[in-house]
Amino acid sequence: MATREKRLAQFDGNGAPSPDQCVEVLCEDHSGTYQLPFACRFIDGQWRNDTTGGALEVNVIAWRKPREKQAGLV
């Protein structure tokens, strides 16, 4: 299992992303850290699901630009 520090090292976003920037987020709760399976945006001081526009009710601790998917990998 990846440690919190290893996961944080993979998320290199500094400050807050611009509202027009779609990003991946790392969240944390009492069970540990996890990446949400959908893209998000940071709009007016609030994290939102990029597809639905719904506000996230999670503790976002880091973000990064989306990673390129490699062909042939699942």
C-alpha positions in Angstrom: 0.0 0.0 0.0 1.3 3.4 -0.9 2.2 5.7 2.0 0.7 9.2 2.4 4.1 10.7 1.6 4.5 8.7 -1.6 1.1 9.7 -2.8 1.6 13.3 -2.0 4.9 13.3 -4.0 2.9 12.3 -7.1 0.7 15.4 -6.8 2.7 18.4 -7.7 0.1 21.2 -7.9 1.1 24.4 -6.0 -1.5 26.9 -4.8 -4.9 26.6 -6.3 -5.5 25.7 -10.0 -7.3 28.2 -12.2 -11.1 27.6 -12.6 -10.7 26.7 -16.2 -8.1 24.0 -15.3 -9.4 20.4 -15.0 -7.3 18.4 -12.5 -6.9 15.2 -10.6 -7.2 15.4 -6.8 -5.9 13.5 -3.8 -8.2 13.3 -0.8 -7.8 12.1 2.8 -10.1 10.8 5.4 -9.9 8.6 8.5 -9.1 5.6 6.3 -6.2 7.2 4.5 -5.5 8.9 1.1 -7.2 8.2 -2.2 -7.5 9.7 -5.7 -11.0 10.5 -7.0 -11.8 8.6 -10.2 -13.1 11.8 -11.9 -11.7 15.2 -12.9 -12.3 18.2 -10.7 -12.1 22.0 -10.9 -11.5 24.6 -8.2 -14.2 27.3 -8.6 -14.8 30.2 -6.2 -12.9 28.6 -3.4 -14.6 25.2 -3.7 -13.7 21.9 -5.3 -16.3 20.6 -7.8 -16.8 17.5 -10.0 -16.0 18.6 -13.5 -18.8 16.5 -15.1 -21.7 17.2 -12.7 -20.6 20.5 -11.2 -21.5 19.2 -7.8 -19.5 20.4 -4.8 -17.1 17.8 -3.3 -17.7 16.9 0.3 -14.2 15.5 0.9 -10.9 16.8 2.2 -8.7 17.6 -0.9 -5.1 17.6 0.2 -3.3 17.9 -3.2 -3.9 18.2 -7.0 -2.1 17.7 -10.3 -2.7 18.1 -14.0 -4.2 15.0 -15.5 -1.7 12.4 -16.5 -1.6 11.0 -20.0 -3.1 7.5 -20.4 -0.7 5.1 -22.0 -2.2 3.1 -24.9 -2.7 -0.6 -24.2 -2.8 -0.2 -20.4 -5.9 -0.6 -18.4 
